[in-house]
């Protein structure tokens, strides 16, 4: 047996009926499905990581990784057929259903569902528990199953290194984590941070998820807009989130005059060229969205100002320490901590840059990829941004008790980003 890290143990205990702690990824491929070849790739490459052959167990309150007595590959590799017409609506419905279905803790905590008849190709829906690793590491693991070309000459990412696919936090954050400098004041500020405003985006959760994603957007257009406006791609993406939530609330006459709504942003702590290492090695920052700023460019600049302030702070370091601490305390105290910090955010926003060249799994080119990280405790919404092969996809998942039309938020994000692109010329 191998003792779990404190952070991994915290995530292993964090499942609730309202929010399951899974990283869900949808990969859409062109061409026919060679299921046996896919099975061979997964057995060769995914199971090269011991973690995907292990179960979670605990003794005397301590959590461990233990080799699974019998790995049933048929459980982990499901195969289904979409109902006709087999288009995006049916794939989103299946993704939502799986996102709301708990993994079996008596088995290794991952499952792939292959979808045969999606458009002119097929799709794969991956679900992996967050205790195995954070979303950034798990996206890299999935990319390690692919190749730069269809003849399986070499993986895009392998265990000894490869293309960087994670979003990193500027500055010397890793050094600061090691030194632990300046965290006391930041901890006090985090504890004193008031809860998010009560809006229609917060409230009782039912545990049923809805997942949706956008059509692809040209990455180069966003890069050019960023250069012209003097901001980063990430600033534009976060401004798109802000503007979309503002539109959503205004359209429902639900934007308070004074609103305090934050998004929780994961921060990667890995060195840029580090080999794939599983486990949770990320921190969190809380960004208050300027929802009451009407002008889109002024709203963008305010997002930039607030993010720059966060980057100069010790907030991420403090949250990193708290995440580890939660894995060491009794379950009831961990639940209180999650409730306390979950009240300080309305959505989780993840941004991961993927490969900027087309990649393949077996003979099949990967057309699109989208992912969602889980939302702990009372957080109701996940927003994901992922670039791949010169395009950006936007994804949203919501709880059906609060938002029954996540596609409206995706559409709003597209419209806000398009508006900033137009204004940048």
SVG drawing of the C-alpha trace seen along z (x, -y; Angstrom):
<svg xmlns="http://www.w3.org/2000/svg" viewBox="-36 -51 48 61">
<polyline fill="none" stroke="black" stroke-width="0.4" points="0.0,0.0 1.0,-3.6 -0.1,-6.4 -2.0,-9.1 -0.8,-12.7 -2.9,-15.1 -4.3,-16.9 -5.3,-13.6 -6.9,-12.3 -8.9,-15.5 -10.3,-15.0 -11.0,-11.3 -13.3,-12.3 -14.9,-15.2 -17.6,-13.4 -21.2,-14.4 -24.5,-13.6 -24.6,-17.2 -21.1,-17.4 -19.1,-14.4 -15.3,-14.9 -14.6,-13.8 -12.7,-15.4 -14.8,-14.8 -13.4,-15.1 -15.0,-14.7 -12.8,-13.9 -14.4,-14.0 -12.7,-12.1 -13.1,-11.8 -13.4,-8.5 -14.4,-5.0 -13.8,-3.5 -11.3,-0.6 -12.3,0.3 -9.8,3.2 -6.9,0.9 -8.1,-1.8 -8.3,0.9 -4.7,1.9 -3.5,-1.7 -5.2,-2.3 -3.9,1.0 -0.4,0.1 -0.2,-3.6 -2.8,-4.4 -2.1,-1.3 1.6,-2.2 0.7,-4.6 0.2,-2.4 -2.4,-4.8 -4.9,-3.6 -4.6,0.0 -5.1,-1.0 -8.1,-1.5 -8.6,-3.8 -8.6,-2.2 -8.3,-3.6 -7.1,-2.3 -7.5,-4.1 -8.5,-7.3 -5.5,-7.2 -6.1,-6.9 -3.9,-4.6 -3.6,-3.5 -3.8,0.2 -3.4,2.5 -6.8,3.5 -7.2,7.3 -8.9,7.7 -8.9,5.0 -12.0,5.6 -11.1,3.7 -14.7,4.2 -16.0,2.1 -13.4,-0.7 -14.0,-0.7 -17.7,-1.0 -19.2,-1.2 -22.5,-2.8 -24.5,-4.0 -26.2,-7.4 -29.8,-7.6 -30.6,-9.1 -29.8,-11.5 -26.5,-11.1 -25.6,-14.8 -24.3,-17.3 -27.5,-17.4 -27.4,-13.6 -23.7,-13.7 -24.3,-16.5 -27.1,-14.6 -24.9,-11.5 -22.1,-13.6 -24.4,-15.2 -25.7,-11.8 -22.3,-10.4 -21.1,-13.6 -23.9,-12.9 -23.1,-9.2 -20.6,-8.3 -17.6,-6.1 -17.3,-2.8 -14.9,-3.2 -14.3,0.5 -12.5,0.3 -9.8,-2.0 -11.5,-5.4 -11.7,-6.0 -13.9,-5.0 -14.0,-5.7 -17.2,-5.6 -16.8,-5.1 -19.6,-6.6 -19.8,-4.9 -22.1,-7.0 -21.3,-10.6 -21.6,-12.6 -19.1,-11.3 -16.9,-9.8 -17.1,-8.9 -16.5,-10.4 -14.9,-9.3 -16.0,-10.5 -13.4,-10.1 -14.2,-10.3 -11.3,-10.3 -11.6,-11.0 -9.9,-14.2 -8.0,-12.2 -5.9,-10.6 -4.7,-14.0 -5.9,-17.5 -7.4,-18.4 -4.2,-19.7 -2.3,-16.5 -5.2,-14.3 -5.5,-16.3 -1.8,-15.5 -2.4,-11.8 -5.2,-11.7 -2.8,-13.4 -0.2,-10.7 -2.6,-8.3 -2.4,-10.2 0.2,-10.6 1.5,-13.3 0.6,-11.2 -1.7,-8.2 1.0,-5.6 1.5,-5.6 5.1,-6.7 5.3,-8.6 3.0,-9.9 2.3,-13.6 3.1,-13.4 4.9,-10.6 6.0,-9.8 9.4,-11.3 8.3,-14.6 6.6,-16.2 4.6,-19.2 3.4,-21.5 -0.4,-21.4 -1.1,-23.1 -2.0,-26.7 0.7,-28.2 0.6,-31.1 3.1,-33.9 5.7,-34.9 7.9,-33.0 5.0,-31.2 6.7,-27.8 9.6,-29.4 7.2,-31.3 5.3,-28.1 8.6,-26.5 9.5,-29.6 6.0,-30.1 6.5,-33.8 3.7,-36.3 0.9,-33.8 -0.4,-34.9 -1.8,-38.1 -3.2,-36.4 -4.8,-33.7 -6.5,-36.4 -7.8,-38.1 -9.1,-34.8 -10.9,-33.9 -12.4,-37.5 -13.6,-37.4 -17.4,-37.7 -19.6,-35.1 -20.7,-35.6 -23.9,-37.6 -27.1,-35.7 -28.0,-35.4 -29.9,-32.9 -26.5,-31.3 -26.2,-30.2 -28.6,-28.0 -29.6,-24.5 -28.0,-21.9 -29.8,-18.8 -26.8,-16.8 -28.0,-16.5 -25.6,-18.2 -26.0,-19.8 -23.0,-20.0 -22.6,-22.0 -19.8,-23.4 -19.4,-26.0 -18.5,-25.8 -14.7,-26.4 -13.4,-29.9 -10.1,-30.9 -7.3,-31.3 -5.4,-33.7 -8.2,-36.2 -8.1,-36.2 -4.3,-36.5 -4.5,-39.5 -7.2,-41.2 -5.0,-40.7 -2.0,-42.3 -4.1,-45.2 -5.8,-45.8 -2.7,-45.2 -4.0,-42.2 -3.4,-38.5 -5.6,-35.8 -6.5,-34.7 -7.8,-38.3 -10.0,-38.2 -11.3,-34.7 -12.2,-35.9 -13.7,-39.1 -15.9,-36.8 -17.0,-34.9 -17.7,-38.1 -19.7,-39.6 -21.7,-36.4 -22.7,-36.1 -23.7,-39.8 -25.9,-39.2 -27.4,-36.1 -28.4,-38.0 -29.6,-41.1 -31.8,-39.1 -33.5,-37.6 -33.7,-40.9 -31.5,-39.3 -28.3,-41.5 -28.2,-43.2 -27.1,-46.9 -24.2,-45.8 -23.1,-42.3 -20.1,-40.3 -19.6,-37.3 -16.3,-35.4 -14.9,-32.7 -12.4,-30.2 -9.4,-29.7 -7.1,-26.7 -3.4,-27.6 -0.8,-25.1 2.3,-24.7 4.3,-22.4 7.5,-23.4 7.0,-24.0 8.8,-21.0 8.1,-18.5 7.3,-14.9 3.8,-13.7 3.3,-13.3 -0.1,-12.3 -1.5,-13.8 -2.9,-17.2 -0.4,-20.0 -2.4,-23.2 -3.6,-26.1 -6.7,-28.3 -7.3,-32.0 -10.6,-33.9 -11.4,-36.6 -14.2,-39.0 -15.9,-39.7 -16.8,-43.3 -20.3,-42.4 -21.6,-46.0 -19.2,-47.5 -21.2,-48.0 -18.6,-49.0 -16.9,-45.8 -13.4,-47.3 -13.5,-48.9 -14.7,-45.6 -11.8,-43.8 -9.3,-46.3 -10.8,-45.9 -10.5,-42.1 -6.8,-42.6 -6.2,-44.9 -7.7,-42.5 -5.9,-39.5 -2.6,-41.4 -3.2,-42.2 -3.8,-38.5 -0.7,-37.5 1.4,-39.8 -0.3,-38.4 0.3,-35.3 -3.4,-34.1 -2.5,-31.1 0.1,-29.9 -2.3,-30.2 -5.0,-28.2 -2.4,-25.6 -1.7,-25.1 -5.3,-25.0 -6.0,-22.3 -3.3,-20.1 -4.5,-20.8 -8.1,-19.6 -6.7,-16.2 -5.4,-15.8 -8.5,-16.8 -11.5,-14.7 -14.3,-14.5 -16.7,-16.8 -14.1,-19.5 -13.2,-19.1 -16.9,-19.4 -17.0,-22.7 -14.0,-24.0 -15.5,-23.1 -18.7,-24.8 -16.9,-27.9 -14.8,-28.3 -17.5,-27.1 -19.6,-30.1 -16.9,-32.4 -17.2,-31.4 -20.0,-30.9 -18.1,-29.1 -14.9,-27.3 -13.1,-28.6 -10.3,-26.4 -8.2,-27.4 -5.8,-24.8 -3.8,-25.4 -3.6,-22.1 -1.4,-21.1 -1.6,-23.6 -1.2,-20.8 -3.7,-18.1 -3.1,-14.9 -4.4,-11.3 -5.4,-8.3 -4.7,-5.2 -5.8,-6.1 -8.4,-8.7 -7.6,-12.4 -8.8,-14.3 -11.2,-17.0 -12.2,-18.7 -11.6,-18.2 -13.4,-19.7 -13.1,-19.1 -14.7,-20.1 -13.2,-20.0 -15.6,-19.4 -17.1,-22.0 -16.7,-21.3 -19.6,-21.5 -22.0,-24.3 -20.4,-25.7 -22.9,-25.2 -21.1,-26.0 -18.0,-25.0 -16.6,-27.0 -13.8,-25.5 -11.6,-27.1 -9.4,-24.9 -7.3,-25.7 -6.4,-23.0 -5.0,-23.0 -5.6,-26.8 -9.1,-26.8 -10.7,-27.6 -13.7,-25.7 -15.7,-27.0 -17.6,-24.7 -20.1,-25.1 -21.6,-22.7 -24.4,-23.7 -26.7,-22.1 -30.2,-21.7 -31.8,-23.1 -30.2,-26.5 -29.5,-26.8 -31.4,-24.8 -29.9,-26.6 -26.1,-26.5 -26.0,-27.0 -27.1,-30.6 -23.9,-31.2 -21.8,-29.6 -23.4,-31.7 -22.9,-34.8 -19.2,-34.0 -18.8,-33.7 -20.7,-37.0 -18.6,-38.8 -15.3,-37.6 -16.4,-38.4 -17.3,-41.9 -13.8,-42.4 -12.2,-41.1 -14.3,-43.6 -13.4,-46.5 -9.7,-45.7 -9.4,-46.6"/>
</svg>
